[in-house]
């Protein structure tokens, strides 16, 4: 499984293309194809899945019960806009206009590791996201989330 670490800045050109920072490129095994699925994130960002990370998730979603209205609603929303993209001849990735608009991406973007995927944020919105959380709030969130994990392990 591919996993990422890091936070990098990049810029989008007038045609909606950007270079994947070399820090992330180095984390993709050479044996893996450089194909991705770009999708809306849960927050107002985009999520870039290497195809190796997307396929198991897509298979899991495909196995959900079509007769459940919540499943259909989730699929529509989650898969809406999902687009397969690849590097062009100059090593850039092209962001579809509809996804750029969804995330409100301007020229300056931040690419952030999210375990087995990469989030793409507008630089200003990303900064606002972090400015809105105090160290104390983050500490409380970490405590809550990590204790849930420990509670499950001890069950």
Secondary structure, DSSP 8 states (H G I E B T S, - for coil): ------EEEEE--TTSEEE--HHHHTTS-TTS--EEEEEE-SSSSEEEEEHHHHHHHHHHHHTS-TT-HHHHHHHHHHHTT-EEEE--TTSEEE--HHHHHHHT--SEEEEEE-SSEEEEEEHHHHHHHHHTS-HHHHHHHHHHHHHHHHHHHH-
